[in-house]
């Protein structure tokens, strides 16, 4: 069984809007979507152009610099809480592997996403099977500094990531089904947790969200 609430990070106030994944205790296949929320089931079926001519004069420099500074200030900001667009349906997600959560999601504290933990770490023995959490298309499968990583794009603007794998059994552009084995765990290259683990991330429109709010 997966851990209960005591293994999750402390709840924080959230801005209403983003879908929530609810942890259900029983192991069973399939899933359901209640309203706009996403249910995370325990069953494993088995995150150029041209130049405009101008003359540069010293008196014109402030007029050029001030708009640039304003643009930078408004461009670099912490991402807001994402939400499903009208007409989008949230997929049903399965657990990618059997194991206990040893580190949960931590929101980023910096403007560039630093200071957080964008996902959850599931303790696994090396060579454990890792499965696709929902149907979708593989958008990345390859080696990274944290070991082999797989990303799968799902419907509704969702993406899942599976980090620190020993091997991948899928390739970019391949369609996968929920519960399909996509690789085997390693977990020794990711320093976010001391135990061998799978780092599982969930993203909505490019913004990391908590798989277990």
N, C-alpha and C positions, 0 to 999 in steps of 0.2 A: 504493500500500500504506500501511497505517497504521503508525506507529512501533512499534518493539519496546520491550523493557523499559526501554531507556535513556531513553525519553521519559516514563516513568511516575515518579511520586514514589516515594521509598524505601519499601520495605515496612516495616510495623510489626506488632508482635504483635497479633493479633486474638483476641477472645473467640470460641470456637467457636460456631457456631449460624447466623449469617446466611448466606444463599445467596451464592455467588460467581459473578461473570461472568468467563469465561475468554476471553482474546483469541486467536482462531485466525487463522492467517496467510492462508489461501486465501480468495479471494472466491468465494462461492457463495450461492445462494439457500437458503431454508429454514433449519432449525436443529434442535437436539435438546436434550433435558434429561437430564442424567446425574445420577441420584439426586436430592438436594434442591438441587443447584447449578444455576445458570442459565448457559447458554452464550450468549455474545455473538458472533454470527457477523459476518464481514466483509462478507457479501453484502448489498446494498441492493436489494431487489426493485423492480426495474426491469430532578429530584429534582420568677320573681317570688314571690314568696310573701308571706303575711301577716306581720304583726308580732306577736311574742309579748309581751304586756304584762309589764313588770317595773318595779321601782323601783330607780333607780340611786343607790347610796350610795358614798361614797369608799372605805369598807372593802372593797367588792366589786370595785373596779376591778382589783386584781391577779389575781383569779380569772377575770376576763374577758380580760385582756391575755395572760396566760401561755399559755392554749390557742391563742390566735390566733397568737402567735409560733411555737409548736411546729408549727402547721399550715403556716405559711409556709415554715419550714425544710424540712419534708418534702415540700412541694409543688414547690418550685423546685430542681431538680437536673438534672444533665446527663443526656440520654437514654441509656438502656442500648442495647446492641447488639441490633437486632431479629432475629427469627427467624420462619420460616414456622410458622403454626399447624397443628395436626394435620389432615390431610386436604386442605390447600391445595397447589396445584401451582404451581410457578414457571413463568412464561411464558418463551418464547424471545425474546430481544431481538436486533434487527438494528442495525447502525450507522445513525444518523440521517442521516449525510452522509459523503461522501468527503473526507478531509483528515487532517492530522496533529495529534496532541494537543500543544498548546502549554502547557497548564497542567492538572495533574491534581487529583484530589480531595485535600483537606487536612482532617483531622478538626477539628471545632470545639474551641477551648480554653476557652471561657467557659461559664457555666451557661445562658446564653440563646442559644447557638449562634453567638456572635461569634468572630472570630479564625480561621475556617476558610474553605474553598472547597468548597461543597456541590455538587460535580459536576466536569465536565471541560470545557475549552475546546478546540473543534476549529476550526483555522484554515480559513476559507472565503473565497472571493471573494464580494463583494456580489452579491446576486441568485442565489446558488446555491440549488438545491432542497434542502429539508429534509423528511425523511420520517418517518412514525410508526415508532417502534422496535418496537412490538408492537401487536396488535389491542386495541381498547378504546374507551372513550367519552370525548369531550372534556369536561373539567370546567371549563375556563376558556380563553377566547380573547379577548384584548383588549390595550389599551395600558397600559403601566406606565412608571415612570421609566427603565427599562432598555430601552425599545422594546417592540415587540409580543411578548407571551408566550403560549404555549400549554401547557396541562397536560392530560395524558391519563391516565385511571384504567384500570388493567389488573386482571386477575385475580390472586388470591393476595395482595392488599393492596399491590400495587405501583403506583407513579405515576411517570410521566416528565414532565420539564419541558423546554421548548425556549425559550430566552430570547434576547432581542436580535434579533428578526426584523424584516424590512422590511415584510412583509405576511403575513396569514393567509388560508388558503383553506378553513378549517373554522369551525364555530360551536359554541357550547356545546350539549351534548346530542347531538351528531352522533357516530355510530359510525364508526370508521375501521379500516382493515386495516393489517397490517404492511407497510411499504414504500410506503404511500400518501403522495403529496405533500401536506403540510399547510401549507406556507408557503415563503417565500424569506428567505435570510439577510441580515442587515445587519451586526450585530456592532460597530458604532461607538459605541453608547450604553453598553456594558458596560465599565467601566474595569478589570476583573480581568485582562485581557490586552491588550497593545498592538496586536496584529494584529487585523484584522476576523475575527470568529469566531462560532461557535454555542456558547452555553453549554448543555450537556446535563446534566440532573440526574436522578438515580434515587433514589426513596424507597420504603421498605418500612414500612408502617404509620405513615407520617408522619415517619420518621426517615431522614435522608440517608445513603445507603450509597455505597461506592466502585464505580463502574461497571467499573473495571479494577483489582481488588485484586492 
